[in-house]
């Protein structure tokens, strides 16, 4: 099932909480849904409750439990507060009576302000070299990976005993959407493995526990364009790691900032 079809179903759930939907196993990461998919579906459901003039400012997602493939689930959306310029919205994925994923989003309309601070970060990525697109290998990579293209440029493959925790490269959907919006950037950003996974000496699990993404502006990305990703690990100790990432347009414009807490099992 194509990503656009899943977004359309999530839109229906956002309008009617009595409806349910499923996703196929090829969108899984291990036994649960690919985290970027579940976060994007929740965002899409929330978007149905918010006026289109208000853009997404931030999305905070907690992965509470596994979201299983080929099993009905519903999405419960609650508008916590809607003011003159901003709105706070909460959404939950509920499957078999359990909350699997919970997301809170902040939407806002542009305000008049004399204060301006321009982006000081500069993208370090080089132009895309398609010779280095990672091939999908069934049984060796998460199933969802067959839907996305990642072009690794900085860092190493998972479980390669690397001596760095930095990670970066380019990303896009293999089957491009008709229009790139926030939901697509959310899904693509989480397609990258945790930065620390490359430091593992042998295969072992790692799991995103919480994830926060902030949008600087509307993405304005062409459907067939590559999107850049650069991530660093600030700290890892006691089985938990904290990493930050930047999401870029090909022209070097910063689209969004990402931060996640990762649980390590090795």
Long-range contacts (C-beta under 8 A, 24 or more apart in sequence): 1-27, 2-175, 3-37, 3-40, 3-147, 3-173, 3-175, 3-177, 3-184, 3-187, 4-177, 4-178, 6-37, 6-41, 7-40, 7-41, 7-44, 7-183, 10-40, 10-41, 10-42, 10-44, 10-45, 10-75, 11-44, 11-45, 11-47, 11-48, 13-45, 13-74, 13-75, 14-44, 14-45, 14-46, 14-47, 14-48, 14-49, 14-75, 14-77, 15-48, 17-74, 17-75, 17-76, 17-77, 18-74, 19-74, 20-72, 20-73, 20-74, 21-72, 21-73, 21-74, 22-69, 22-70, 22-71, 22-72, 22-73, 23-69, 23-70, 24-69, 24-70, 25-69, 25-70, 25-143, 26-143, 26-144, 26-146, 26-147, 27-69, 27-143, 27-144, 27-147, 28-69, 28-142, 28-143, 28-144, 29-142, 29-143, 29-144, 30-142, 30-205, 31-66, 31-68, 32-63, 32-66, 32-67, 32-68, 32-100, 33-66, 33-67, 33-68, 33-69, 34-142, 34-144, 34-187, 34-190, 34-191, 35-61, 35-63, 35-190, 35-208, 35-211, 36-144, 36-186, 36-187, 36-188, 36-189, 36-190, 36-191, 37-144, 37-187, 38-63, 38-67, 38-93, 38-100, 38-101, 39-101, 39-103, 39-186, 39-187, 39-190, 39-211, 40-183, 40-184, 40-186, 40-187, 41-75, 41-93, 42-75, 42-91, 42-92, 42-93, 42-101, 42-103, 43-91, 43-103, 43-105, 43-182, 43-183, 43-186, 44-183, 45-75, 45-77, 45-91, 46-77, 46-89, 46-91, 46-103, 46-105, 47-183, 48-77, 49-77, 49-79, 49-89, 50-79, 50-82, 50-87, 50-89, 50-107, 53-109, 54-85, 54-86, 54-87, 54-107, 54-108, 54-109, 55-107, 55-108, 55-109, 55-110, 55-182, 55-215, 55-217, 55-218, 56-105, 56-106, 56-107, 56-182, 56-215, 57-86, 57-105, 57-106, 57-107, 57-108, 57-214, 57-215, 58-105, 58-106, 58-212, 58-213, 58-214, 58-215, 59-103, 59-104, 59-105, 59-186, 59-212, 59-213, 60-103, 60-104, 60-105, 60-210, 60-211, 60-212, 61-101, 61-102, 61-103, 61-210, 61-211, 61-212, 62-101, 62-102, 62-103, 62-209, 62-210, 62-211, 63-100, 63-101, 63-207, 63-208, 63-209, 63-210, 63-211, 64-98, 64-99, 64-100, 64-101, 64-102, 65-98, 65-99, 65-100, 66-100, 67-93, 67-95, 67-100, 67-101, 68-95, 68-96, 71-95, 71-96, 73-100, 80-104, 85-109, 85-111, 119-216, 119-254, 121-246, 121-254, 122-252, 123-228, 123-230, 123-246, 123-248, 123-252, 123-254, 124-154, 124-168, 124-230, 125-153, 125-154, 125-168, 125-169, 125-170, 125-228, 125-230, 125-248, 126-153, 127-250, 128-170, 128-226, 128-250, 129-153, 132-169, 144-191, 145-191, 146-174, 147-173, 147-174, 147-175, 148-172, 148-173, 148-174, 148-188, 148-191, 149-173, 149-174, 150-191, 150-192, 151-226, 154-230, 155-195, 155-198, 156-198, 157-198, 158-193, 158-197, 158-198, 158-200, 158-203, 159-197, 159-198, 159-200, 159-201, 159-202, 159-203, 159-204, 160-198, 161-199, 161-200, 161-201, 162-198, 162-199, 163-199, 164-198, 164-199, 165-195, 165-196, 165-198, 165-199, 165-232, 165-233, 165-236, 165-241, 165-243, 166-195, 166-230, 166-231, 166-232, 166-233, 167-192, 167-193, 167-195, 167-198, 167-229, 167-230, 167-231, 167-232, 168-228, 168-229, 168-230, 168-231, 169-228, 169-229, 170-226, 170-227, 170-228, 170-229, 171-226, 171-227, 171-228, 171-229, 172-224, 172-225, 172-226, 172-227, 176-223, 176-224, 177-223, 178-223, 179-223, 180-219, 180-221, 180-222, 180-223, 180-225, 181-219, 182-215, 182-218, 182-219, 184-219, 184-221, 185-215, 185-219, 185-221, 185-227, 185-247, 185-255, 185-256, 186-213, 188-227, 188-229, 189-213, 189-229, 189-245, 189-247, 189-256, 189-258, 192-229, 192-231, 192-245, 194-241, 194-243, 194-260, 194-262, 194-264, 195-231, 195-232, 195-233, 195-241, 195-243, 196-233, 196-236, 196-241, 196-243, 196-262, 196-264, 200-266, 202-266, 204-264, 204-265, 204-266, 205-265, 205-266, 206-262, 206-263, 206-264, 206-265, 206-266, 207-262, 207-263, 207-265, 208-260, 208-261, 208-262, 208-263, 209-240, 209-260, 209-261, 209-262, 209-263, 210-260, 210-261, 211-258, 211-259, 211-260, 211-261, 212-258, 212-259, 212-260, 213-256, 213-257, 213-258, 213-259, 214-256, 214-257, 214-258, 215-255, 215-256, 216-254, 216-255, 216-256, 216-257, 217-255, 219-249, 219-255, 219-256, 220-249, 221-249, 221-255, 225-249, 225-250, 226-250, 227-255, 231-258, 236-264, 239-263, 239-264, 239-265, 240-264
